[in-house]
Amino acid sequence: MPAARKLERVIAFSQRHPWWWLLAYLLVTAALYQLALRAPLYQPFIVEPSALDRLIPVVPWTAGPYLTYFLLMPSWVWLVRREPERGRWLMAAGLVVLGNLLINILLPTELAEPLPSSEVAGTLLATIIEGDAPRAVIPSGHLALPLALAILSRRARVAHAWIYVPWAAMMAVVILTTHQHYVIDALGALVWGGLAPLLTMRLCRLGGAR
C-alpha cells in the first residue's frame, strides 16, 4: 500500500537521521497544534470544570514542570539512539502525538473557564497563558505523551526507561495545578496514552521485546 511504503520511508529516514527526524517532528507538530488552537474546524465543544476541578488550587510554580513536556521527545531520541530499530521506536512515539493532534483538530474543545493571566501576573504561568489558547484540551497531550513513552520504553527495554513513569505522574498533577486542563482532559489522556502506543507499535511493525 502507498501509505505503508511512505511510512517505511519515514522510518528509514528516522533510522539514519534521528536528530533531523526530531527537528521535522517539532516543526510538524507545532504547526498542527497551532492549527488546532487558532483555526478550529467548527465551534469547539465547551468543556466545563467538575466539582473536583474547582477544588484544585492554582500553583503557579508548577508551570516549570509543565514545560518539561518539550524535553520528552528529545529524551526519547536520546534513549533509543543506539537501538537497532530506533527508527521504528521513534515513529511509534511520533504517531501517538500526531494522533493526539488529529483528535484535537477533528474534535475541537475549549475550556469553559480558562485561567486569566492577570490572576498569576508576573509568573511563568502568566507567560504560558498569554502565548497559548484554552483549546485542544481533550486529550491532554502533556499527559498522553509521557504515558505512551512509559509503555514504549518498557516494550523496547531501553536503559533508564523508568524515567517516564514519574514524569507521567508529575504531568498528571501539573496539568491540573496550572489549570491548563480539567480532570476530564486527563482521563482522555490516560485512555489515548495507554492505547495509542499499542496501535502505533503495530503500524511500525514492532514486536516490542528482544
Secondary structure, DSSP 4 states (H G I P E B T S, - for coil): -HHHHHHHHHHHHHHH-HHHHHHHHHHHHHHHHHHHHH--SSSPEEEPP-HHHHHSPP-GGGHHHHHTHHHHHHHHHHHHTT-TTHHHHHHHHHHHHHHHHHHHHHS-EEESSPPPGGGGTTSHHHHHHHHS-SB--SS-HHHHHHHHHHHHHHHHT-TTGGGHHHHHHHHHHHHHHTTSS-HHHHHHHHHHHHHHHHHHHHHTT-----
